[in-house]
Amino acid sequence: MYYLPDPDLGYKLKPNFTGSAGPGVPATTNSLGFRDAEFEIRKGAGTYRILAVGDSVTAGSGVHAEETYPKVLEDLLRGERAATSATIQVVNAGVGGWAPIQYAAFLEKYGFDLSPDLVIVGLFIGNDISLCDEQCLKDTTAVGGQRVFNKTRFEKRPWPARTALRTHVLLYSKLHMYRLLADFKPRRTRGSVPIPFGAFIYLKANDPVHQAAWDNTFGILARIGTLCRLRRTRLLVVFLPAHIQVEPQAASAWPQDQLDFRAPQKKLLEFCRAQGLECLDLLPAFLDTKMSLFIPNDFHPVAAGHRLIATVIADRLRSQGVAAAGSRPQE
């Protein structure tokens, strides 16, 4: 995909662009820069609009647009209302590489202009527990269609270094194996057992070094909750499992006695309940499924994984009568 710089979001998808969402997977964006079909910004009468925000999992890296969980959810819920005059619409506003700070900024700057009845935040456990805050957002941009996560450092480099960084960003965005190698940063714990740097979220013991990442993520989720309450918009935070939680062989070399792969969801559930935020943990559903749900050597779900995500969300919404609910007025 092709990215443009944005002063409020760091970067966003280029509108009306045709590219790819992975090897052999064509992808297009609409005039708003969403990986979705064109739609009227102003809702039609009787339309119940769901706005899905998230990173590359929500955007659908590696799968076709109609296979992404927002669009499968739309199909499932529309089937419930086929005999009525009402319409369900699910807008896929996911952008690869975004963090929770960008979910909040997007909603504040653009998202609520769409008058959603429900906001779904697809929180990817694999990398959304993040230190990225307002300052981080200011230092994020896009150069030549590719994402750059340290604008200040990039601009100070001589042109050969900038060219090398552009090449790195391009390879990182296109090749799964390159990402795996680039992200491998072993850290040491007791007994000098190597644990990958990003695996701090699974540690059983309290980890004060990385508590700031949790505090930052909790603060952003609370901010999103406040934004939705002020606009009388329902919020559902969906915990999207990491492949390491579902496919244990991927972490077989890690010290199992120091890790709890359900720990992130436990912390998030406790926080959401304390804050009165509605949430949905998809890990049990993924663990109950015997088929492979992730792209090999990648952390993104295959089409079956997206369908499972959509099915569990649809079941939650059906149980609460959303399939028969009306829309909120256009603002």
C-alpha positions as CSV (number, residue, x, y, z in Angstrom):
1,M,0.0,0.0,0.0
2,Y,1.0,3.6,-0.5
3,Y,1.1,6.0,2.5
4,L,0.8,9.8,2.7
5,P,2.0,12.0,5.6
6,D,-0.7,13.4,7.8
7,P,-0.1,16.1,10.5
8,D,-2.5,14.5,12.9
9,L,-2.0,10.8,12.3
10,G,1.6,10.6,11.2
11,Y,0.6,8.8,8.0
12,K,-2.5,7.4,6.3
13,L,-3.4,5.4,3.2
14,K,-3.4,7.3,-0.1
15,P,-6.9,7.8,-1.4
16,N,-7.9,6.2,-4.7
17,F,-4.8,4.0,-4.8
18,T,-4.4,0.6,-6.4
19,G,-1.6,-1.6,-5.0
20,S,-1.3,-4.8,-2.9
21,A,-1.9,-6.0,0.6
22,G,0.7,-8.7,0.3
23,P,2.1,-11.1,-2.3
24,G,-0.6,-11.7,-4.9
25,V,-3.2,-9.8,-3.0
26,P,-4.5,-6.7,-4.9
27,A,-5.8,-3.8,-2.8
28,T,-7.5,-0.5,-3.5
29,T,-8.5,2.4,-1.4
30,N,-11.6,4.6,-1.7
31,S,-11.7,8.4,-1.9
32,L,-11.3,8.6,1.9
33,G,-8.2,6.5,1.9
34,F,-10.0,3.4,3.4
35,R,-9.5,-0.1,2.2
36,D,-13.2,-0.2,1.5
37,A,-15.8,0.5,-1.3
38,E,-17.0,4.0,-1.8
39,F,-19.9,5.1,0.4
40,E,-21.8,8.3,1.2
41,I,-20.3,10.1,4.3
42,R,-23.8,11.1,5.3
43,K,-25.7,8.1,6.5
44,G,-28.9,7.1,4.8
45,A,-32.1,6.8,6.9
46,G,-32.2,3.6,8.9
47,T,-28.5,2.8,8.4
48,Y,-26.6,1.4,11.4
49,R,-23.0,2.3,10.8
50,I,-20.1,0.4,12.5
51,L,-16.6,1.9,12.2
52,A,-13.7,-0.5,12.6
53,V,-10.3,1.0,13.4
54,G,-7.1,-0.9,13.9
55,D,-3.7,-1.8,12.3
56,S,-2.7,-4.2,9.5
57,V,-4.8,-7.0,11.0
58,T,-8.0,-4.9,10.7
59,A,-6.9,-3.5,7.3
60,G,-6.4,-7.1,6.2
61,S,-2.8,-7.7,5.3
62,G,-2.5,-10.9,3.2
63,V,-6.2,-11.2,2.5
64,H,-8.7,-9.8,0.0
65,A,-10.8,-6.8,1.0
66,E,-14.0,-8.9,1.2
67,E,-12.3,-11.4,3.4
68,T,-11.3,-8.8,6.1
69,Y,-13.2,-9.2,9.4
70,P,-15.0,-5.8,9.0
71,K,-16.5,-6.8,5.7
72,V,-17.4,-10.4,6.8
73,L,-19.1,-8.9,9.8
74,E,-21.1,-6.6,7.5
75,D,-22.2,-9.6,5.5
76,L,-23.2,-11.6,8.6
77,L,-25.2,-8.8,10.1
78,R,-26.8,-7.8,6.9
79,G,-28.1,-11.4,6.6
80,E,-29.9,-10.9,9.9
81,R,-31.8,-7.9,8.5
82,A,-32.4,-9.0,5.0
83,A,-36.2,-8.9,5.5
84,T,-36.2,-5.3,6.9
85,S,-35.7,-1.9,5.4
86,A,-32.8,-1.2,7.7
87,T,-29.1,-1.4,6.5
88,I,-26.0,-2.5,8.3
89,Q,-22.8,-0.8,7.2
90,V,-19.3,-1.7,8.5
91,V,-16.5,0.7,7.5
92,N,-13.0,-0.7,7.4
93,A,-10.7,2.2,8.6
94,G,-7.7,0.0,9.5
95,V,-4.2,1.2,8.5
96,G,-1.1,-0.9,8.6
97,G,1.4,0.1,11.3
98,W,-1.0,2.3,13.3
99,A,-0.9,2.1,17.1
100,P,-3.6,2.9,19.7
101,I,-2.5,6.6,19.7
102,Q,-3.5,6.8,16.0
103,Y,-6.8,5.0,16.6
104,A,-7.7,7.8,19.1
105,A,-6.4,10.6,16.9
106,F,-8.2,9.2,13.9
107,L,-11.5,9.1,15.8
108,E,-11.1,12.6,17.1
109,K,-10.1,14.1,13.8
110,Y,-12.0,12.2,11.2
111,G,-13.9,9.1,12.6
112,F,-16.8,10.8,14.3
113,D,-17.6,12.8,11.2
114,L,-18.9,9.6,9.9
115,S,-21.5,9.4,12.7
116,P,-20.9,5.8,13.7
117,D,-23.4,4.0,15.9
118,L,-20.7,1.7,17.0
119,V,-16.9,1.9,17.1
120,I,-14.9,-1.3,17.1
121,V,-11.2,-1.0,18.1
122,G,-9.3,-4.0,16.9
123,L,-6.5,-4.1,19.5
124,F,-3.8,-6.5,18.2
125,I,-2.1,-8.2,21.2
126,G,1.1,-8.7,19.2
127,N,2.2,-5.1,19.1
128,D,-0.5,-2.7,20.3
129,I,0.8,-2.6,23.9
130,S,2.9,0.4,22.9
131,L,4.9,3.3,24.2
132,C,3.8,5.3,21.1
133,D,2.3,8.6,22.5
134,E,1.7,12.1,21.2
135,Q,5.4,12.8,20.9
136,C,5.9,9.5,19.0
137,L,3.0,10.5,16.7
138,K,4.7,13.8,15.8
139,D,7.8,12.0,14.8
140,T,6.0,9.6,12.5
141,T,5.5,10.3,8.8
142,A,5.6,8.8,5.3
143,V,8.3,9.3,2.7
144,G,8.0,8.1,-0.9
145,G,4.8,6.2,0.0
146,Q,6.6,4.3,2.8
147,R,6.2,4.7,6.6
148,V,9.0,6.4,8.6
149,F,8.8,6.1,12.4
150,N,11.6,8.6,13.3
151,K,11.2,11.7,11.1
152,T,13.7,13.8,13.1
153,R,16.5,11.2,12.7
154,F,15.6,10.6,9.1
155,E,15.8,14.3,8.1
156,K,19.2,14.7,9.7
157,R,20.8,11.8,7.8
158,P,22.9,12.4,4.6
159,W,21.2,11.3,1.4
160,P,22.9,7.8,1.2
161,A,21.6,7.0,4.7
162,R,18.1,8.3,3.8
163,T,18.2,6.1,0.7
164,A,19.3,3.1,2.8
165,L,16.4,3.7,5.2
166,R,13.9,4.0,2.4
167,T,15.1,0.6,1.2
168,H,14.8,-0.8,4.7
169,V,11.3,0.5,5.1
170,L,10.3,-0.9,1.7
171,L,11.7,-4.4,2.5
172,Y,10.2,-4.3,5.9
173,S,6.7,-3.5,4.5
174,K,6.9,-6.1,1.8
175,L,8.8,-9.2,3.1
176,H,7.6,-11.2,6.1
177,M,11.0,-12.9,6.7
178,Y,12.7,-9.5,6.6
179,R,10.4,-8.3,9.3
180,L,11.1,-11.3,11.5
181,L,14.9,-10.9,11.2
182,A,14.8,-7.1,11.7
183,D,12.6,-7.4,14.8
184,F,14.6,-10.1,16.5
185,K,16.1,-8.3,19.6
186,P,16.8,-10.8,22.3
187,R,16.7,-9.6,25.9
188,R,18.0,-11.3,29.0
189,T,16.0,-12.4,32.0
190,R,16.9,-14.4,35.1
191,G,19.3,-17.3,34.2
192,S,20.4,-15.5,31.0
193,V,17.6,-17.2,29.0
194,P,16.9,-15.2,25.8
195,I,13.4,-13.8,25.4
196,P,12.5,-11.6,22.3
197,F,12.2,-8.0,23.2
198,G,8.6,-7.6,22.4
199,A,7.5,-10.6,24.6
200,F,7.5,-8.5,27.8
201,I,3.7,-8.6,27.7
202,Y,3.7,-12.3,28.4
203,L,6.0,-12.2,31.4
204,K,4.5,-13.6,34.6
205,A,6.5,-11.4,36.9
206,N,5.7,-7.7,37.2
207,D,8.0,-5.9,34.8
208,P,8.4,-2.3,35.9
209,V,10.7,-1.5,32.9
210,H,7.8,-2.0,30.5
211,Q,5.0,-0.8,32.8
212,A,5.1,2.5,31.0
213,A,3.9,0.8,27.8
214,W,0.9,-0.7,29.6
215,D,0.1,2.6,31.3
216,N,0.3,4.4,27.9
217,T,-2.0,1.9,26.3
218,F,-4.5,2.0,29.2
219,G,-4.5,5.8,29.0
220,I,-5.3,5.8,25.3
221,L,-8.1,3.3,25.7
222,A,-9.6,5.4,28.4
223,R,-9.3,8.4,26.1
224,I,-11.1,6.5,23.3
225,G,-13.8,5.5,25.8
226,T,-14.3,9.2,26.8
227,L,-14.5,10.3,23.2
228,C,-17.2,7.7,22.5
229,R,-19.2,8.6,25.6
230,L,-19.2,12.3,24.8
231,R,-20.6,11.5,21.4
232,R,-23.0,8.8,22.7
233,T,-21.4,6.2,20.5
234,R,-21.1,2.6,21.6
235,L,-17.5,1.3,21.9
236,L,-16.4,-2.3,21.6
237,V,-12.7,-3.1,22.2
238,V,-11.8,-6.4,20.5
239,F,-8.7,-8.2,21.6
240,L,-7.1,-9.8,18.5
241,P,-4.8,-12.6,19.5
242,A,-1.2,-12.9,18.5
243,H,-0.1,-16.0,16.6
244,I,2.3,-16.8,19.4
245,Q,-0.7,-17.3,21.8
246,V,-2.5,-19.7,19.4
247,E,0.4,-21.6,17.9
248,P,2.6,-22.7,20.9
249,Q,5.2,-24.3,18.7
250,A,6.2,-20.7,17.6
251,A,7.5,-20.1,21.2
252,S,8.7,-23.6,22.1
253,A,12.3,-22.3,22.6
254,W,11.2,-19.7,25.1
255,P,11.4,-20.3,28.9
256,Q,7.8,-21.4,29.5
257,D,8.1,-21.1,33.3
258,Q,8.5,-17.3,33.0
259,L,5.7,-16.7,30.5
260,D,1.9,-16.7,30.6
261,F,0.5,-16.3,27.1
262,R,-2.9,-15.3,28.4
263,A,-1.4,-12.5,30.6
264,P,-2.1,-9.6,28.2
265,Q,-5.9,-10.4,27.9
266,K,-6.1,-10.8,31.7
267,K,-4.7,-7.3,32.2
268,L,-6.8,-5.7,29.5
269,L,-10.0,-7.4,30.8
270,E,-9.3,-6.1,34.3
271,F,-8.7,-2.6,33.1
272,C,-11.7,-2.5,30.8
273,R,-14.0,-3.7,33.5
274,A,-12.7,-1.1,35.9
275,Q,-13.2,1.6,33.3
276,G,-16.6,0.4,32.2
277,L,-15.4,-0.3,28.7
278,E,-17.1,-3.0,26.7
279,C,-14.5,-5.6,25.4
280,L,-14.4,-8.9,23.7
281,D,-11.6,-11.5,24.1
282,L,-11.2,-13.6,21.0
283,L,-8.4,-15.8,22.3
284,P,-10.7,-18.6,23.6
285,A,-12.4,-18.9,20.2
286,F,-9.0,-19.1,18.5
287,L,-7.7,-21.7,20.9
288,D,-10.9,-23.8,20.3
289,T,-10.2,-23.9,16.5
290,K,-8.0,-26.7,15.2
291,M,-7.3,-25.2,11.8
292,S,-4.4,-22.9,11.0
293,L,-5.5,-19.3,11.3
294,F,-2.4,-17.4,10.5
295,I,-0.3,-16.8,7.4
296,P,2.9,-19.0,7.6
297,N,5.9,-17.0,9.0
298,D,3.6,-14.1,9.6
299,F,1.4,-12.8,12.4
300,H,-1.6,-11.8,10.2
301,P,-4.8,-14.0,10.1
302,V,-5.7,-15.9,7.0
303,A,-9.3,-15.6,5.6
304,A,-10.5,-18.2,8.0
305,G,-9.1,-16.2,10.9
306,H,-10.9,-13.1,9.8
307,R,-14.1,-15.1,9.5
308,L,-13.7,-16.4,13.0
309,I,-13.2,-12.8,14.3
310,A,-16.3,-11.6,12.5
311,T,-18.4,-14.5,13.7
312,V,-17.6,-14.0,17.3
313,I,-18.2,-10.2,17.1
314,A,-21.5,-10.9,15.3
315,D,-22.6,-13.3,18.0
316,R,-21.9,-10.6,20.6
317,L,-23.8,-8.0,18.7
318,R,-26.7,-10.3,17.9
319,S,-27.0,-11.3,21.6
320,Q,-27.5,-7.6,22.4
321,G,-30.0,-6.9,19.6
322,V,-27.8,-4.9,17.4
323,A,-29.1,-6.7,14.3
324,A,-32.5,-5.1,15.1
325,A,-31.2,-1.8,16.4
326,G,-31.8,1.6,14.8
327,S,-29.2,4.2,13.9
328,R,-28.3,7.3,15.7
329,P,-29.0,10.6,14.0
330,Q,-26.6,12.1,11.5
331,E,-24.7,15.0,13.1
